Amino acid sequence: MNVKMPFMSKSAKMEPLQRCLTHAAKNMGVNEFFVATLMSHFLEQIAEEVSQGHSVNIPGFGIFYPYAYHPKWDTAPPPFCVPSFAPSAAYRAQCKAECPLEAGWTHAQRSKTRSNMTASRERMKNRRVGRAMTQIRQTAVKQARKLGLDGGPRDDMGVGGEILP
């Protein structure tokens, strides 16, 4: 059973996320909807901590931190902070040993995933990760209810339940 995530296409590029959700649910003995809800809360709080200027270190995985970006041109916008991630040495070594070279992103692919343009920053200024994560939680809970499953111990729809099935 797959959790349908809002804002995500059904393309092959979303399959790794679905495999991660399925793996976590299977290993924890809970349903995928609970894992999606937990993941959204976890990522929302990481985004909140980093946006407040704190770093979040996950031992053995890496560290999320705010990076102060100082443009090099005179006509560029003033300095600003962007989120950044530094993988741990163990994580880098695992990727180096196991990831096939052709699976790695090129600089051009990576550049398409972000925009530092002033117009885009102004339009996005009031957006929050929390809104997207709330939408993911609400969608997961609705799907779980339709299937007669529990969305987790405290879903956003006001219904409590047990963590384990």
DSSP file (Angstrom, degrees, kcal/mol; ACC not computed):
  #  RESIDUE AA STRUCTURE BP1 BP2  ACC     N-H-->O    O-->H-N    N-H-->O    O-->H-N    TCO  KAPPA ALPHA  PHI   PSI    X-CA   Y-CA   Z-CA
    1    1 A M              0   0    0      0, 0.0     2,-0.4     0, 0.0    31,-0.1   0.000 360.0 360.0 360.0 130.0    0.0    0.0    0.0
    2    2 A N        -     0   0    0     30,-0.0     2,-0.5    19,-0.0    16,-0.0  -0.832 360.0-129.5-107.3 140.3    1.5    3.4   -1.0
    3    3 A V        -     0   0    0     -2,-0.4     2,-0.7    15,-0.1   137,-0.1  -0.751  21.7-138.1 -82.8 127.5    0.9    6.7    0.6
    4    4 A K        -     0   0    0     -2,-0.5   139,-0.1   135,-0.1     6,-0.0  -0.804  20.8-154.7 -88.8 115.3   -0.1    9.3   -1.9
    5    5 A M    >   -     0   0    0     -2,-0.7     3,-1.2     4,-0.1   131,-0.1  -0.728  14.7-119.2 -93.4 136.2    1.9   12.5   -1.0
    6    6 A P  T 3  S+     0   0    0      0, 0.0     3,-0.1     0, 0.0   130,-0.1  -0.377  96.8  22.9 -67.9 155.0    0.5   15.9   -2.0
    7    7 A F  T 3  S+     0   0    0      1,-0.2     2,-0.5    -2,-0.0   125,-0.0   0.456 101.7 109.6  69.4   3.7    2.8   17.9   -4.4
    8    8 A M    <   -     0   0    0     -3,-1.2    -1,-0.2     2,-0.0    -3,-0.1  -0.915  62.7-135.6-116.0 134.7    4.5   14.8   -5.6
    9    9 A S        -     0   0    0     -2,-0.5    -4,-0.1     1,-0.1     5,-0.0  -0.273  21.3-119.5 -75.9 169.5    4.2   13.3   -9.0
   10   10 A K  S    S+     0   0    0     -6,-0.0    -1,-0.1     3,-0.0    -2,-0.0   0.135  71.8 127.9 -94.1  19.6    3.7    9.6   -9.5
   11   11 A S  S >  S-     0   0    0      1,-0.1     3,-1.5     3,-0.0     4,-0.3  -0.126  78.0-100.9 -75.0 171.8    6.9    9.4  -11.5
   12   12 A A  G >  S+     0   0    0      1,-0.3     3,-1.3     2,-0.2    -1,-0.1   0.749 115.4  70.8 -64.7 -24.7    9.8    7.1  -11.0
   13   13 A K  G 3  S+     0   0    0      1,-0.3     4,-0.3     2,-0.1    -1,-0.3   0.668  95.8  53.8 -70.5 -12.7   11.8    9.8   -9.2
   14   14 A M  G <> S+     0   0    0     -3,-1.5     4,-1.8     1,-0.2    -1,-0.3   0.519  84.1  88.2 -94.5  -6.9    9.4    9.5   -6.3
   15   15 A E  H <> S+     0   0    0     -3,-1.3     4,-2.5    -4,-0.3     5,-0.2   0.866  80.9  57.7 -61.5 -38.4    9.9    5.8   -5.9
   16   16 A P  H  > S+     0   0    0      0, 0.0     4,-2.1     0, 0.0    -1,-0.2   0.909 106.8  49.1 -60.3 -39.5   13.0    6.1   -3.6
   17   17 A L  H  > S+     0   0    0     -4,-0.3     4,-2.4    -3,-0.2    -2,-0.2   0.919 110.8  50.0 -64.0 -42.0   10.9    8.1   -1.1
   18   18 A Q  H  X S+     0   0    0     -4,-1.8     4,-2.5     1,-0.2    -1,-0.2   0.895 109.4  51.3 -64.0 -38.9    8.1    5.5   -1.2
   19   19 A R  H  X S+     0   0    0     -4,-2.5     4,-2.6     2,-0.2    -1,-0.2   0.886 108.9  51.8 -64.4 -37.7   10.7    2.8   -0.6
   20   20 A C  H  X S+     0   0    0     -4,-2.1     4,-2.5     2,-0.2    -2,-0.2   0.928 111.0  47.0 -63.5 -45.1   12.0    4.7    2.4
   21   21 A L  H  X S+     0   0    0     -4,-2.4     4,-2.4     1,-0.2    -2,-0.2   0.926 114.2  47.3 -61.8 -45.3    8.5    5.0    3.9
   22   22 A T  H  X S+     0   0    0     -4,-2.5     4,-2.5     2,-0.2    -2,-0.2   0.910 112.1  50.0 -63.8 -43.2    7.8    1.3    3.3
   23   23 A H  H  X S+     0   0    0     -4,-2.6     4,-2.5     2,-0.2     5,-0.2   0.933 112.5  46.3 -61.1 -48.0   11.1    0.2    4.8
   24   24 A A  H  X S+     0   0    0     -4,-2.5     4,-2.0     1,-0.2     6,-0.2   0.913 113.3  49.3 -63.2 -42.7   10.6    2.3    7.9
   25   25 A A  H  X>S+     0   0    0     -4,-2.4     5,-1.8    -5,-0.2     4,-1.4   0.922 112.5  47.7 -62.9 -44.0    7.0    1.2    8.4
   26   26 A K  H  <5S+     0   0    0     -4,-2.5    -2,-0.2     1,-0.2    -1,-0.2   0.921 114.3  45.8 -63.6 -45.0    8.0   -2.5    8.0
   27   27 A N  H  <5S+     0   0    0     -4,-2.5    -1,-0.2     1,-0.2    -2,-0.2   0.804 117.4  43.8 -70.5 -29.1   10.9   -2.2   10.4
   28   28 A M  H  <5S-     0   0    0     -4,-2.0    -1,-0.2    -5,-0.2    -2,-0.2   0.632 106.7-123.4 -89.7 -15.0    8.9   -0.3   13.0
   29   29 A G  T  <5S+     0   0    0     -4,-1.4     2,-0.2     1,-0.3    -3,-0.2   0.803  74.0 110.8  75.7  28.9    5.8   -2.5   12.8
   30   30 A V  S   <S-     0   0    0     -5,-1.8    -1,-0.3    -6,-0.2    -2,-0.1  -0.750  72.2 -90.7-124.6 174.3    3.5    0.5   11.9
   31   31 A N     >  -     0   0    0     -2,-0.2     4,-1.6   119,-0.2     3,-0.4  -0.448  33.9-112.2 -86.3 164.5    1.7    1.5    8.8
   32   32 A E  H  > S+     0   0    0      1,-0.2     4,-2.6     2,-0.2     5,-0.2   0.779 114.3  61.5 -65.3 -27.9    3.1    3.8    6.1
   33   33 A F  H  > S+     0   0    0      2,-0.2     4,-2.1     1,-0.2    -1,-0.2   0.896 103.7  49.0 -67.7 -39.0    0.7    6.6    7.0
   34   34 A F  H  > S+     0   0    0     -3,-0.4     4,-2.8   116,-0.3    -2,-0.2   0.917 111.5  49.8 -63.7 -43.1    2.1    6.8   10.5
   35   35 A V  H  X S+     0   0    0     -4,-1.6     4,-3.0     2,-0.2    -2,-0.2   0.911 110.0  50.4 -63.0 -42.8    5.6    7.0    9.1
   36   36 A A  H  X S+     0   0    0     -4,-2.6     4,-2.1     2,-0.2    -1,-0.2   0.899 112.4  47.6 -62.3 -40.7    4.6    9.7    6.6
   37   37 A T  H  X S+     0   0    0     -4,-2.1     4,-2.0     2,-0.2    -2,-0.2   0.934 113.9  46.2 -65.4 -46.7    3.1   11.7    9.5
   38   38 A L  H  X S+     0   0    0     -4,-2.8     4,-2.5     1,-0.2    -2,-0.2   0.921 112.0  51.8 -61.5 -44.7    6.1   11.2   11.7
   39   39 A M  H  X S+     0   0    0     -4,-3.0     4,-2.8     1,-0.2     5,-0.3   0.903 108.0  51.6 -59.7 -42.5    8.5   12.1    8.9
   40   40 A S  H  X S+     0   0    0     -4,-2.1     4,-2.1     1,-0.2    -1,-0.2   0.902 111.2  47.0 -65.3 -39.8    6.5   15.3    8.2
   41   41 A H  H  X S+     0   0    0     -4,-2.0     4,-2.0     2,-0.2    -1,-0.2   0.924 113.7  49.0 -64.2 -43.5    6.8   16.4   11.8
   42   42 A F  H  X S+     0   0    0     -4,-2.5     4,-2.0     1,-0.2    -2,-0.2   0.933 114.2  43.5 -62.1 -49.4   10.5   15.6   12.0
   43   43 A L  H  X S+     0   0    0     -4,-2.8     4,-2.5     1,-0.2    -1,-0.2   0.865 110.7  55.9 -68.0 -36.0   11.3   17.5    8.8
   44   44 A E  H  X S+     0   0    0     -4,-2.1     4,-2.1    -5,-0.3    -1,-0.2   0.914 109.5  46.3 -61.4 -42.4    9.2   20.4    9.8
   45   45 A Q  H  X S+     0   0    0     -4,-2.0     4,-2.7     2,-0.2    -2,-0.2   0.869 109.8  53.2 -71.3 -35.5   11.1   20.8   13.0
   46   46 A I  H  X S+     0   0    0     -4,-2.0     4,-2.5     2,-0.2     5,-0.2   0.946 110.8  47.9 -60.8 -46.2   14.5   20.5   11.3
   47   47 A A  H  X S+     0   0    0     -4,-2.5     4,-2.4     1,-0.2    -2,-0.2   0.896 112.2  49.6 -60.8 -40.6   13.4   23.3    9.0
   48   48 A E  H  X S+     0   0    0     -4,-2.1     4,-1.2     2,-0.2    -1,-0.2   0.928 111.5  48.0 -64.7 -45.8   12.3   25.4   11.9
   49   49 A E  H  <>S+     0   0    0     -4,-2.7     5,-2.5     1,-0.2     3,-0.4   0.927 114.5  45.5 -61.5 -46.1   15.5   24.9   13.9
   50   50 A V  H ><5S+     0   0    0     -4,-2.5     3,-1.6     1,-0.2    -1,-0.2   0.898 110.4  53.4 -66.6 -40.1   17.7   25.7   10.9
   51   51 A S  H 3<5S+     0   0    0     -4,-2.4    -1,-0.2     1,-0.3    -2,-0.2   0.734 105.6  55.4 -68.5 -19.7   15.6   28.8    9.9
   52   52 A Q  T 3<5S-     0   0    0     -4,-1.2    -1,-0.3    -3,-0.4    -2,-0.2   0.422 127.7 -99.3 -89.0   0.1   16.1   30.0   13.5
   53   53 A G  T < 5S+     0   0    0     -3,-1.6     2,-0.3     1,-0.3    -3,-0.2   0.563  83.0 124.4  97.1  10.0   19.9   29.8   13.2
   54   54 A H      < -     0   0    0     -5,-2.5     2,-0.3    -6,-0.2    -1,-0.3  -0.700  53.9-132.3-100.7 154.0   20.5   26.4   14.9
   55   55 A S        -     0   0    0     -2,-0.3     2,-0.5    10,-0.2    10,-0.2  -0.814  11.4-148.1-101.7 149.1   22.2   23.4   13.4
   56   56 A V  E     -A   64   0A   0      8,-2.9     8,-2.7    -2,-0.3     2,-0.6  -0.958  11.7-162.9-119.6 112.5   20.7   19.9   13.7
   57   57 A N  E     -A   63   0A   0     -2,-0.5     6,-0.2     6,-0.2    -2,-0.0  -0.850   7.7-169.9-100.0 122.5   23.2   17.1   14.0
   58   58 A I  E >>  -A   62   0A   0      4,-3.2     3,-2.6    -2,-0.6     4,-2.2  -0.912  31.6-125.4-108.9 101.9   22.1   13.6   13.3
   59   59 A P  T 34 S+     0   0    0      0, 0.0     4,-0.0     0, 0.0    -2,-0.0  -0.160  91.1  11.3 -53.3 132.9   25.0   11.4   14.4
   60   60 A G  T 34 S+     0   0    0      1,-0.1    31,-0.0    27,-0.0    28,-0.0   0.317 129.1  57.6  83.3  -8.3   26.2    9.0   11.7
   61   61 A F  T <4 S-     0   0    0     -3,-2.6    27,-2.2     1,-0.3     2,-0.3   0.737 103.6 -96.6-116.2 -56.6   24.1   10.8    9.1
   62   62 A G  E  <  -AB  58  87A   0     -4,-2.2    -4,-3.2    25,-0.3     2,-0.4  -0.972  30.4 -79.1 159.7-171.7   25.0   14.5    8.9
   63   63 A I  E     -AB  57  86A   0     23,-2.4    23,-2.6    -2,-0.3     2,-0.5  -0.987  21.1-152.9-130.8 132.3   24.3   18.0   10.0
   64   64 A F  E     +AB  56  85A   0     -8,-2.7    -8,-2.9    -2,-0.4    21,-0.2  -0.872  33.0 158.6 -97.7 132.8   21.7   20.5    8.8
   65   65 A Y  E     - B   0  84A   0     19,-2.4    19,-2.3    -2,-0.5     2,-0.4  -0.986  44.6-100.3-152.4 158.2   22.8   24.1    9.3
   66   66 A P  E     - B   0  83A   0      0, 0.0     2,-0.5     0, 0.0   -15,-0.0  -0.698  34.9-154.5 -82.1 135.5   22.2   27.6    8.1
   67   67 A Y  E     - B   0  82A   0     15,-3.3    15,-2.5    -2,-0.4     2,-0.8  -0.945  12.2-133.8-113.0 126.0   24.8   28.8    5.6
   68   68 A A  E     - B   0  81A   0     -2,-0.5     2,-0.6    13,-0.2    13,-0.2  -0.699  22.8-156.2 -81.2 110.9   25.5   32.6    5.3
   69   69 A Y  E     - B   0  80A   0     11,-3.3    11,-1.9    -2,-0.8    -1,-0.0  -0.791   9.3-170.3 -93.2 122.6   25.7   33.2    1.6
   70   70 A H        -     0   0    0     -2,-0.6    -2,-0.0     9,-0.2    11,-0.0  -0.916  19.7-136.7-114.6 103.6   27.7   36.3    0.6
   71   71 A P        -     0   0    0      0, 0.0     5,-0.0     0, 0.0    -2,-0.0  -0.219   3.9-144.6 -58.5 149.4   27.2   37.2   -3.1
   72   72 A K  S    S+     0   0    0      3,-0.0     2,-0.3     2,-0.0     3,-0.0   0.505  70.8  83.2 -96.5  -6.2   30.4   38.1   -4.9
   73   73 A W  S >  S-     0   0    0      1,-0.1     3,-0.6     4,-0.1     0, 0.0  -0.694  74.2-133.4-101.9 153.4   29.0   40.8   -7.3
   74   74 A D  T 3  S+     0   0    0     -2,-0.3    -1,-0.1     1,-0.2    -2,-0.0   0.827 108.9  48.8 -69.2 -32.0   28.3   44.4   -6.5
   75   75 A T  T 3  S+     0   0    0     -3,-0.0    -1,-0.2     2,-0.0    -3,-0.0   0.447  91.0 108.1 -88.7   0.1   24.9   44.2   -8.1
   76   76 A A  S <  S-     0   0    0     -3,-0.6     0, 0.0     1,-0.1     0, 0.0  -0.270  80.3 -91.9 -74.2 162.3   23.9   41.1   -6.2
   77   77 A P        -     0   0    0      0, 0.0    -1,-0.1     0, 0.0    -4,-0.1  -0.234  54.9 -83.8 -66.8 164.5   21.4   41.1   -3.4
   78   78 A P        -     0   0    0      0, 0.0    -9,-0.1     0, 0.0    -8,-0.0  -0.203  63.9 -72.2 -64.6 163.5   22.6   41.5    0.2
   79   79 A P        +     0   0    0      0, 0.0     2,-0.3     0, 0.0    -9,-0.2  -0.179  60.3 173.1 -56.0 148.6   23.9   38.5    2.1
   80   80 A F  E     -B   69   0A   0    -11,-1.9   -11,-3.3    -3,-0.1     2,-0.3  -0.962  30.4-104.6-151.9 164.9   21.4   36.0    3.3
   81   81 A C  E     -B   68   0A   0     -2,-0.3   -13,-0.2   -13,-0.2   -30,-0.0  -0.760  29.6-176.1 -98.1 142.5   21.2   32.5    4.9
   82   82 A V  E     -B   67   0A   0    -15,-2.5   -15,-3.3    -2,-0.3     2,-0.1  -0.958  33.0-102.8-129.3 150.6   20.3   29.3    3.0
   83   83 A P  E     -B   66   0A   0      0, 0.0     2,-0.3     0, 0.0   -36,-0.0  -0.466  43.2-177.9 -72.5 147.0   19.9   25.8    4.4
   84   84 A S  E     -B   65   0A   0    -19,-2.3   -19,-2.4    -2,-0.1     2,-0.4  -0.944  16.8-149.2-141.7 162.3   22.7   23.5    4.0
   85   85 A F  E     -B   64   0A   0     -2,-0.3   -21,-0.2   -21,-0.2   -23,-0.0  -0.999   4.2-168.3-137.2 133.1   23.6   19.8    4.7
   86   86 A A  E     -B   63   0A   0    -23,-2.6   -23,-2.4    -2,-0.4   -25,-0.1  -0.966  22.3-138.2-120.5 113.1   27.0   18.3    5.5
   87   87 A P  E     -B   62   0A   0      0, 0.0   -25,-0.3     0, 0.0   -26,-0.1  -0.337  24.4-106.9 -68.9 151.7   27.0   14.4    5.4
   88   88 A S     >  -     0   0    0    -27,-2.2     4,-2.5   -30,-0.2     5,-0.2  -0.255  30.2-107.6 -69.8 164.7   28.9   12.6    8.1
   89   89 A A  H  > S+     0   0    0      1,-0.2     4,-2.4     2,-0.2     5,-0.2   0.889 121.2  52.2 -61.5 -39.5   32.1   10.8    7.2
   90   90 A A  H  > S+     0   0    0      2,-0.2     4,-2.2     1,-0.2    -1,-0.2   0.904 110.2  47.8 -64.4 -41.1   30.4    7.4    7.5
   91   91 A Y  H  > S+     0   0    0      2,-0.2     4,-2.3     1,-0.2    -2,-0.2   0.910 112.3  49.0 -66.4 -42.9   27.6    8.5    5.1
   92   92 A R  H  X S+     0   0    0     -4,-2.5     4,-2.6     1,-0.2    -2,-0.2   0.914 111.6  49.7 -61.7 -42.2   30.1    9.9    2.6
   93   93 A A  H  X S+     0   0    0     -4,-2.4     4,-2.2     2,-0.2    -2,-0.2   0.894 109.7  51.2 -65.2 -39.5   32.1    6.7    2.8
   94   94 A Q  H  X S+     0   0    0     -4,-2.2     4,-2.3     2,-0.2     5,-0.3   0.933 113.0  45.0 -62.6 -45.9   29.0    4.5    2.2
   95   95 A C  H  X S+     0   0    0     -4,-2.3     4,-2.3     1,-0.2    -2,-0.2   0.904 112.3  52.0 -64.5 -41.1   28.0    6.6   -0.8
   96   96 A K  H  < S+     0   0    0     -4,-2.6    -1,-0.2     1,-0.2    -2,-0.2   0.886 115.7  41.1 -61.9 -39.1   31.5    6.5   -2.2
   97   97 A A  H  < S+     0   0    0     -4,-2.2    -2,-0.2    -5,-0.2    -1,-0.2   0.827 129.1  24.4 -79.0 -32.8   31.7    2.7   -1.8
   98   98 A E  H  < S+     0   0    0     -4,-2.3    -3,-0.2    -5,-0.2    -2,-0.2   0.743  93.1  93.3-110.1 -27.4   28.2    1.8   -3.1
   99   99 A C  S  < S-     0   0    0     -4,-2.3     2,-0.1    -5,-0.3     5,-0.1  -0.558  72.0-126.8 -78.9 125.9   26.7    4.5   -5.3
  100  100 A P    >>  -     0   0    0      0, 0.0     3,-1.8     0, 0.0     4,-0.6  -0.468  18.5-124.4 -68.6 141.4   27.3    3.9   -9.1
  101  101 A L  G >4 S+     0   0    0      1,-0.3     3,-1.3     2,-0.2    -2,-0.0   0.846 108.5  59.4 -56.0 -38.7   29.0    6.9  -10.7
  102  102 A E  G 34 S+     0   0    0      1,-0.3    -1,-0.3     3,-0.0    -3,-0.0   0.668  98.4  60.6 -69.0 -14.3   26.2    7.3  -13.4
  103  103 A A  G <4 S+     0   0    0     -3,-1.8    -1,-0.3     2,-0.1    -2,-0.2   0.674  84.0 101.2 -83.7 -17.3   23.6    7.7  -10.6
  104  104 A G  S << S-     0   0    0     -3,-1.3     2,-0.2    -4,-0.6    -3,-0.0  -0.382  78.3-113.2 -70.9 144.9   25.3   10.9   -9.3
  105  105 A W        -     0   0    0     -2,-0.1     2,-0.1     1,-0.1    -1,-0.1  -0.475  25.0-132.7 -75.8 146.4   23.9   14.3  -10.2
  106  106 A T     >  -     0   0    0     -2,-0.2     4,-2.2     1,-0.1     5,-0.2  -0.457  29.8-102.8 -87.6 169.5   25.9   16.6  -12.4
  107  107 A H  H  > S+     0   0    0      1,-0.2     4,-2.2     2,-0.2     5,-0.2   0.892 122.8  54.4 -60.1 -39.7   26.3   20.3  -11.6
  108  108 A A  H  > S+     0   0    0      1,-0.2     4,-1.1     2,-0.2    -1,-0.2   0.901 108.5  47.8 -63.4 -41.4   23.7   21.2  -14.2
  109  109 A Q  H  4 S+     0   0    0      1,-0.2     4,-0.4     2,-0.2     3,-0.4   0.918 112.3  49.3 -65.0 -42.5   21.1   18.9  -12.6
  110  110 A R  H >< S+     0   0    0     -4,-2.2     3,-1.3     1,-0.2     4,-0.2   0.878 106.0  56.8 -65.4 -37.7   21.9   20.2   -9.1
  111  111 A S  H >< S+     0   0    0     -4,-2.2     3,-1.0     1,-0.3    -1,-0.2   0.803  99.6  60.0 -64.6 -29.3   21.5   23.8  -10.3
  112  112 A K  T 3< S+     0   0    0     -4,-1.1    -1,-0.3    -3,-0.4    -2,-0.2   0.645  94.4  65.6 -73.9 -13.7   18.0   23.2  -11.5
  113  113 A T  T <  S+     0   0    0     -3,-1.3     2,-0.3    -4,-0.4    -1,-0.2   0.511 105.5  38.6 -88.6  -3.7   16.8   22.2   -8.0
  114  114 A R    <   -     0   0    0     -3,-1.0     2,-0.4    -4,-0.2    -1,-0.0  -0.966  62.0-155.1-142.9 159.4   17.3   25.6   -6.5
  115  115 A S        +     0   0    0     -2,-0.3    -3,-0.1     2,-0.1    -4,-0.0  -0.986  12.1 179.5-138.1 126.5   16.9   29.3   -7.5
  116  116 A N        +     0   0    0     -2,-0.4     2,-0.2     4,-0.0    -1,-0.1   0.134  41.4 133.6-107.1  18.2   18.8   32.2   -6.0
  117  117 A M     >  -     0   0    0      1,-0.1     4,-2.1     4,-0.0     5,-0.2  -0.473  60.2-131.7 -73.9 140.0   17.0   34.8   -8.2
  118  118 A T  H  > S+     0   0    0      1,-0.2     4,-2.3     2,-0.2     5,-0.2   0.896 105.1  53.1 -57.7 -45.1   15.7   37.8   -6.3
  119  119 A A  H  > S+     0   0    0      1,-0.2     4,-1.9     2,-0.2    -1,-0.2   0.903 109.9  48.2 -60.3 -41.3   12.3   37.7   -7.9
  120  120 A S  H  > S+     0   0    0      1,-0.2     4,-1.8     2,-0.2    -1,-0.2   0.882 109.3  53.2 -68.1 -36.9   11.8   34.1   -6.8
  121  121 A R  H  X S+     0   0    0     -4,-2.1     4,-0.8     2,-0.2    -2,-0.2   0.910 108.3  50.1 -64.1 -41.9   13.0   34.9   -3.2
  122  122 A E  H >< S+     0   0    0     -4,-2.3     3,-0.7     1,-0.2     4,-0.3   0.919 112.2  47.0 -62.6 -42.9   10.4   37.7   -2.9
  123  123 A R  H 3< S+     0   0    0     -4,-1.9     3,-0.3     1,-0.2    -1,-0.2   0.835 118.5  41.6 -67.1 -32.5    7.6   35.5   -4.1
  124  124 A M  H >< S+     0   0    0     -4,-1.8     3,-1.8     1,-0.2    -1,-0.2   0.448  84.2 103.6 -94.4  -1.5    8.7   32.7   -1.8
  125  125 A K  T << S+     0   0    0     -4,-0.8    -1,-0.2    -3,-0.7    -2,-0.1   0.831  85.0  40.4 -55.0 -39.9    9.5   34.8    1.3
  126  126 A N  T 3  S+     0   0    0     -4,-0.3    -1,-0.3    -3,-0.3     2,-0.2   0.378  89.5 111.3 -94.3   4.9    6.3   34.0    3.3
  127  127 A R    <   -     0   0    0     -3,-1.8     2,-0.4     3,-0.0     3,-0.1  -0.524  49.9-161.8 -78.1 147.6    6.3   30.3    2.4
  128  128 A R    >>  -     0   0    0     -2,-0.2     4,-0.9     1,-0.1     3,-0.8  -0.973  27.8-134.3-131.0 144.5    7.0   27.8    5.2
  129  129 A V  H 3> S+     0   0    0     -2,-0.4     4,-2.4     1,-0.2     3,-0.3   0.858 104.5  68.8 -60.6 -35.2    8.0   24.2    5.2
  130  130 A G  H 3> S+     0   0    0      1,-0.2     4,-2.6     2,-0.2    -1,-0.2   0.826  92.8  56.6 -56.0 -35.1    5.3   23.6    7.9
  131  131 A R  H <> S+     0   0    0     -3,-0.8     4,-1.9     2,-0.2    -1,-0.2   0.927 109.9  44.0 -64.4 -43.8    2.5   24.3    5.4
  132  132 A A  H  X S+     0   0    0     -4,-0.9     4,-2.1    -3,-0.3    -2,-0.2   0.908 114.5  49.6 -67.0 -41.0    3.7   21.6    3.1
  133  133 A M  H  X S+     0   0    0     -4,-2.4     4,-2.5     2,-0.2    -2,-0.2   0.876 108.8  52.8 -66.9 -37.0    4.3   19.2    6.0
  134  134 A T  H  X S+     0   0    0     -4,-2.6     4,-2.7    -5,-0.2    -1,-0.2   0.911 108.9  50.5 -62.4 -41.8    0.8   19.9    7.4
  135  135 A Q  H  X S+     0   0    0     -4,-1.9     4,-2.3     2,-0.2    -2,-0.2   0.898 109.5  50.5 -63.2 -40.4   -0.7   19.1    4.0
  136  136 A I  H  X S+     0   0    0     -4,-2.1     4,-2.5     2,-0.2    -2,-0.2   0.935 112.0  47.6 -62.3 -46.1    1.3   15.8    3.9
  137  137 A R  H  X S+     0   0    0     -4,-2.5     4,-2.5     1,-0.2     5,-0.2   0.931 112.3  48.3 -61.1 -46.5    0.0   14.9    7.4
  138  138 A Q  H  X S+     0   0    0     -4,-2.7     4,-2.3     1,-0.2    -1,-0.2   0.901 113.0  48.0 -63.1 -40.9   -3.6   15.7    6.6
  139  139 A T  H  X S+     0   0    0     -4,-2.3     4,-2.4    -5,-0.2    -1,-0.2   0.920 111.8  49.6 -66.0 -43.2   -3.5   13.7    3.3
  140  140 A A  H  X S+     0   0    0     -4,-2.5     4,-2.4     1,-0.2    -2,-0.2   0.906 111.9  48.5 -62.3 -41.8   -1.9   10.7    5.0
  141  141 A V  H  X S+     0   0    0     -4,-2.5     4,-2.5     2,-0.2    -1,-0.2   0.914 110.9  50.1 -65.9 -42.7   -4.5   10.7    7.8
  142  142 A K  H  X S+     0   0    0     -4,-2.3     4,-2.1    -5,-0.2    -2,-0.2   0.922 112.5  47.3 -61.1 -43.8   -7.4   11.0    5.3
  143  143 A Q  H  X S+     0   0    0     -4,-2.4     4,-1.5     2,-0.2    -2,-0.2   0.909 111.3  51.2 -64.5 -41.5   -6.0    8.1    3.3
  144  144 A A  H  <>S+     0   0    0     -4,-2.4     5,-3.5     1,-0.2     4,-0.3   0.913 109.8  50.0 -62.2 -42.4   -5.5    6.0    6.4
  145  145 A R  H ><5S+     0   0    0     -4,-2.5     3,-1.3     3,-0.2    -1,-0.2   0.904 106.5  54.5 -63.8 -41.0   -9.1    6.6    7.5
  146  146 A K  H 3<5S+     0   0    0     -4,-2.1    -1,-0.2     1,-0.3    -2,-0.2   0.845 112.4  44.8 -60.3 -32.6  -10.5    5.6    4.2
  147  147 A L  T 3<5S-     0   0    0     -4,-1.5    -1,-0.3    -5,-0.2    -2,-0.2   0.422 118.6-112.6 -91.2   0.8   -8.6    2.3    4.5
  148  148 A G  T < 5S+     0   0    0     -3,-1.3    -3,-0.2    -4,-0.3     2,-0.2   0.750  73.8 132.4  75.5  23.8   -9.7    1.9    8.1
  149  149 A L      < -     0   0    0     -5,-3.5     2,-0.4    -6,-0.2    -1,-0.3  -0.640  61.4-106.4-105.3 163.9   -6.2    2.3    9.4
  150  150 A D        -     0   0    0     -2,-0.2  -116,-0.3     1,-0.1  -119,-0.2  -0.751  16.5-151.9 -90.0 134.0   -4.8    4.4   12.3
  151  151 A G        -     0   0    0     -2,-0.4  -114,-0.2     1,-0.3     3,-0.1   0.489  59.5 -76.8 -83.8  -3.5   -2.9    7.6   11.3
  152  152 A G    >   -     0   0    0     10,-0.2     3,-0.6     1,-0.1    -1,-0.3  -0.715  59.3 -56.6 132.0 177.5   -0.8    7.6   14.4
  153  153 A P  T 3  S+     0   0    0      0, 0.0     8,-1.0     0, 0.0     2,-0.2   0.814 128.7  11.8 -66.0 -31.1   -1.0    8.4   18.1
  154  154 A R  B 3  S-C  160   0B   0      6,-0.2     6,-0.2    -3,-0.1     2,-0.1  -0.617  78.9-175.2-146.7  82.9   -2.0   12.0   17.5
  155  155 A D    X   -     0   0    0      4,-1.6     3,-1.5    -3,-0.6     4,-0.1  -0.347  39.3-109.2 -77.8 164.4   -3.0   12.8   14.0
  156  156 A D  T 3  S+     0   0    0      1,-0.3    -1,-0.1     2,-0.1   -18,-0.1   0.516 111.5  70.4 -71.7  -3.6   -3.8   16.3   12.9
  157  157 A M  T 3  S-     0   0    0      2,-0.2    -1,-0.3   -19,-0.0     3,-0.1   0.353 115.8-105.2 -97.2   6.5   -7.5   15.5   12.5
  158  158 A G  S <  S+     0   0    0     -3,-1.5     2,-0.5     1,-0.3    -2,-0.1   0.560  80.5 124.6  87.8   8.0   -8.0   15.2   16.3
  159  159 A V        -     0   0    0     -4,-0.1    -4,-1.6    -7,-0.0    -1,-0.3  -0.892  44.5-155.6-106.0 128.4   -8.2   11.4   16.4
  160  160 A G  B     +C  154   0B   0     -2,-0.5     2,-0.3    -6,-0.2    -6,-0.2  -0.463  21.2 155.7 -93.2 170.5   -5.8    9.5   18.8
  161  161 A G        -     0   0    0     -8,-1.0     2,-0.3    -2,-0.1     3,-0.1  -0.958  43.0 -65.7-171.7-173.7   -4.7    6.0   18.4
  162  162 A E        -     0   0    0     -2,-0.3   -10,-0.2     1,-0.1   -12,-0.1  -0.655  30.7-137.7 -91.5 148.1   -2.0    3.5   19.3
  163  163 A I  S    S+     0   0    0     -2,-0.3    -1,-0.1   -11,-0.1  -129,-0.1   0.926  91.7  48.3 -69.9 -44.6    1.5    3.8   17.9
  164  164 A L              0   0    0   -134,-0.1  -134,-0.2     1,-0.1    -2,-0.1  -0.736 360.0 360.0 -98.9 147.7    1.8    0.1   17.2
  165  165 A P              0   0    0      0, 0.0    -1,-0.1     0, 0.0  -135,-0.1   0.508 360.0 360.0 -69.0 360.0   -0.9   -1.9   15.4
